[in-house]
Amino acid sequence: MTKKRMEKKEIYKYRLLTAVVGLAALLSLTVFTVNCGGGISNRLEVSLNLPDPGSVQFEKYETILFKGVDLEGIPKDFDPGPFLDSFFIDDISRTIEKQVVAWDRKKHGEMVPKKLLEISGRLKLEINSRSKISDVKENGKIKKKFVTVQHWTMTLTVELKDASTGKMVYKDDYSAKLANAEADAVKFNFDNLFFKVSGRFLKRMTRTKRMQRRHLLL
């Protein structure tokens, strides 16, 4: 089992244990009530909130810091910083209704890690170029010419760590592909893929608990 799978398994086990403890308390109380009331049914229906392994309790943290993302394979002379800041600071803050702050060495370097959540990760971009024959309009006429197209693959790895315990709260990868992209449309291509991967991450992080009905034999 890989380290990544072990981390996700530990997170899910912890949340599942919390749900089981709550269910045990509810079951004990219900059995007591049935016995005292002289009930004759041996079947109990309960609604159980199962913790989603992808959800994060942002509300429990006083401070949420965005510590930046390591970059790999970014085209020369292209700055993805505005895209990253806009998403990790502005978009996430609006979605979770809690302010995410950009990490600053002078301001946060000596911060005592109390109820502090750190967001970091890595953004990897793979671009493969190839030539193909395409219809090109020149001087009002359509001609077949060789043009260069690119295939983009973007992978966003996001890590959320509880700074007070050093425990990884969540870690996962989100990938998207773009085929036959124009080689000179770097900003458009990047925006297209980043919108997909960041949207998947945000949807995963804000998922609510799943309500499931269970029948228990008494």
C-alpha positions as CSV (number, residue, x, y, z in Angstrom):
1,M,0.0,0.0,0.0
2,T,1.4,3.4,-1.0
3,K,2.0,6.2,1.5
4,K,-0.7,8.3,-0.1
5,R,-3.3,5.5,0.3
6,M,-2.2,4.9,3.9
7,E,-2.7,8.6,4.7
8,K,-6.2,8.6,3.2
9,K,-7.1,5.4,5.0
10,E,-6.0,6.8,8.4
11,I,-8.1,9.9,7.8
12,Y,-11.2,7.9,6.9
13,K,-10.7,5.5,9.8
14,Y,-10.6,8.4,12.3
15,R,-13.8,9.9,10.9
16,L,-15.6,6.6,10.7
17,L,-14.7,5.8,14.4
18,T,-16.3,9.1,15.4
19,A,-19.5,8.1,13.6
20,V,-19.5,4.6,15.1
21,V,-19.1,6.0,18.7
22,G,-22.1,8.2,18.1
23,L,-24.1,5.4,16.7
24,A,-23.3,3.2,19.7
25,A,-24.6,5.8,22.1
26,L,-27.8,6.3,20.0
27,L,-28.3,2.5,19.9
28,S,-27.9,2.1,23.6
29,L,-30.4,4.8,24.4
30,T,-32.9,3.4,21.8
31,V,-32.7,-0.1,23.2
32,F,-33.3,1.2,26.7
33,T,-36.3,3.1,25.5
34,V,-37.8,0.1,23.6
35,N,-37.4,-2.2,26.6
36,C,-38.9,0.3,29.0
37,G,-41.8,1.0,26.7
38,G,-42.7,-2.6,26.2
39,G,-42.0,-2.5,22.4
40,I,-42.4,-5.8,20.6
41,S,-40.5,-4.9,17.4
42,N,-37.0,-6.4,17.0
43,R,-36.1,-4.1,14.1
44,L,-34.8,-0.5,14.5
45,E,-34.5,2.0,11.7
46,V,-31.9,4.8,12.2
47,S,-30.5,7.5,10.1
48,L,-26.7,7.7,10.2
49,N,-24.5,10.6,9.0
50,L,-21.5,8.8,7.5
51,P,-18.4,11.1,7.3
52,D,-17.3,11.7,3.8
53,P,-13.5,10.9,3.5
54,G,-13.1,13.9,1.2
55,S,-14.7,16.6,3.4
56,V,-12.7,18.9,5.6
57,Q,-13.9,20.7,8.7
58,F,-12.5,24.2,7.8
59,E,-14.6,25.8,10.6
60,K,-12.5,24.2,13.3
61,Y,-9.4,26.3,12.3
62,E,-8.8,29.8,13.4
63,T,-6.3,30.5,10.7
64,I,-6.0,29.0,7.2
65,L,-2.7,29.8,5.3
66,F,-1.9,29.2,1.7
67,K,1.8,28.4,1.6
68,G,2.1,28.2,-2.2
69,V,2.4,25.5,-4.8
70,D,5.6,24.0,-6.3
71,L,5.6,24.4,-10.1
72,E,6.9,22.0,-12.7
73,G,6.8,22.2,-16.5
74,I,5.4,25.7,-16.7
75,P,6.1,27.4,-20.1
76,K,8.8,30.0,-20.2
77,D,7.6,33.6,-19.6
78,F,4.2,32.5,-18.3
79,D,3.3,33.4,-14.7
80,P,0.6,31.2,-13.2
81,G,0.7,33.1,-9.9
82,P,-2.5,35.2,-10.5
83,F,-4.5,32.0,-11.3
84,L,-3.2,30.3,-8.1
85,D,-3.8,33.3,-5.8
86,S,-7.3,33.9,-7.3
87,F,-8.3,30.3,-6.6
88,F,-6.6,29.4,-3.3
89,I,-7.2,32.7,-1.6
90,D,-10.3,34.3,-3.2
91,D,-12.4,31.4,-4.5
92,I,-11.8,29.1,-1.5
93,S,-12.4,31.9,1.0
94,R,-15.8,32.6,-0.6
95,T,-16.8,28.9,-0.8
96,I,-15.9,27.9,2.8
97,E,-16.9,31.4,4.2
98,K,-13.6,31.7,6.0
99,Q,-10.7,33.9,5.0
100,V,-7.6,32.1,3.5
101,V,-4.4,34.1,4.0
102,A,-1.3,34.1,1.8
103,W,1.7,32.9,3.8
104,D,4.3,35.6,4.5
105,R,7.6,34.7,5.9
106,K,8.0,37.9,8.0
107,K,4.4,37.9,9.3
108,H,3.8,34.1,9.7
109,G,7.3,32.8,10.2
110,E,7.1,32.7,14.0
111,M,3.4,31.9,14.2
112,V,2.5,29.5,16.9
113,P,0.7,26.6,15.2
114,K,-2.6,26.7,17.1
115,K,-5.7,25.7,15.2
116,L,-3.8,26.5,12.0
117,L,-4.5,24.8,8.7
118,E,-1.8,25.0,6.0
119,I,-2.6,24.6,2.3
120,S,0.2,23.7,-0.2
121,G,0.9,21.4,-3.0
122,R,2.3,21.0,-6.5
123,L,1.2,21.9,-10.0
124,K,2.7,19.8,-12.8
125,L,2.2,20.5,-16.5
126,E,3.2,18.2,-19.3
127,I,3.1,19.5,-22.9
128,N,3.8,17.4,-25.9
129,S,4.0,19.0,-29.4
130,R,3.3,17.3,-32.7
131,S,2.7,18.4,-36.3
132,K,-0.5,17.6,-38.3
133,I,-2.1,18.6,-41.6
134,S,-4.8,21.1,-41.2
135,D,-6.9,23.4,-43.3
136,V,-5.5,27.0,-43.1
137,K,-7.0,30.0,-44.7
138,E,-4.5,32.2,-46.7
139,N,-5.5,35.1,-49.0
140,G,-9.1,34.0,-49.0
141,K,-8.2,30.4,-50.0
142,I,-8.2,27.2,-47.9
143,K,-4.9,25.4,-48.1
144,K,-3.7,22.3,-46.3
145,K,-0.5,22.9,-44.3
146,F,1.4,21.4,-41.5
147,V,0.7,23.1,-38.2
148,T,2.0,22.5,-34.6
149,V,-0.5,21.4,-32.0
150,Q,0.0,20.5,-28.4
151,H,-1.4,18.0,-25.9
152,W,-1.5,19.3,-22.4
153,T,-1.8,17.3,-19.2
154,M,-2.2,19.2,-15.9
155,T,-1.9,17.5,-12.4
156,L,-2.7,19.5,-9.3
157,T,-1.6,17.9,-6.0
158,V,-3.1,19.6,-2.9
159,E,-2.1,19.0,0.7
160,L,-3.9,20.2,3.8
161,K,-2.0,19.9,7.0
162,D,-3.0,20.6,10.6
163,A,0.0,22.6,11.8
164,S,-0.7,22.0,15.5
165,T,-0.4,18.2,15.1
166,G,1.6,17.9,11.9
167,K,-1.0,15.5,10.6
168,M,-2.0,15.5,7.0
169,V,-5.7,16.3,6.9
170,Y,-6.1,15.6,3.2
171,K,-3.9,14.9,0.1
172,D,-5.0,14.0,-3.4
173,D,-4.2,14.6,-7.1
174,Y,-6.5,16.1,-9.7
175,S,-5.7,15.7,-13.4
176,A,-7.1,17.0,-16.7
177,K,-6.1,16.8,-20.4
178,L,-6.4,19.1,-23.4
179,A,-5.8,17.7,-26.9
180,N,-5.0,19.6,-30.1
181,A,-4.3,22.9,-28.3
182,E,-2.9,25.8,-30.2
183,A,0.8,26.3,-29.3
184,D,0.6,30.0,-29.0
185,A,-2.5,30.1,-26.7
186,V,-0.7,29.4,-23.5
187,K,-2.9,31.5,-21.2
188,F,-6.1,30.0,-22.7
189,N,-4.8,26.5,-22.4
190,F,-3.6,26.9,-18.8
191,D,-6.9,28.6,-17.8
192,N,-8.9,25.8,-19.4
193,L,-7.2,23.0,-17.5
194,F,-6.7,24.8,-14.2
195,F,-10.4,25.6,-14.1
196,K,-11.2,21.9,-14.3
197,V,-8.7,20.6,-11.8
198,S,-9.3,23.3,-9.2
199,G,-13.1,22.8,-9.6
200,R,-12.7,19.1,-8.8
201,F,-10.7,19.8,-5.8
202,L,-13.1,22.4,-4.4
203,K,-16.1,20.1,-5.0
204,R,-14.3,17.3,-3.2
205,M,-13.4,19.5,-0.2
206,T,-16.9,20.9,0.4
207,R,-18.9,17.7,0.1
208,T,-21.5,17.3,2.8
209,K,-21.9,14.2,4.9
210,R,-23.9,11.4,3.4
211,M,-27.2,10.5,5.1
212,Q,-27.9,6.8,5.0
213,R,-30.6,4.7,6.5
214,R,-29.8,1.5,8.3
215,H,-32.0,-1.2,9.9
216,L,-30.6,-2.8,13.0
217,L,-31.8,-6.1,14.6
218,L,-32.4,-5.8,18.3
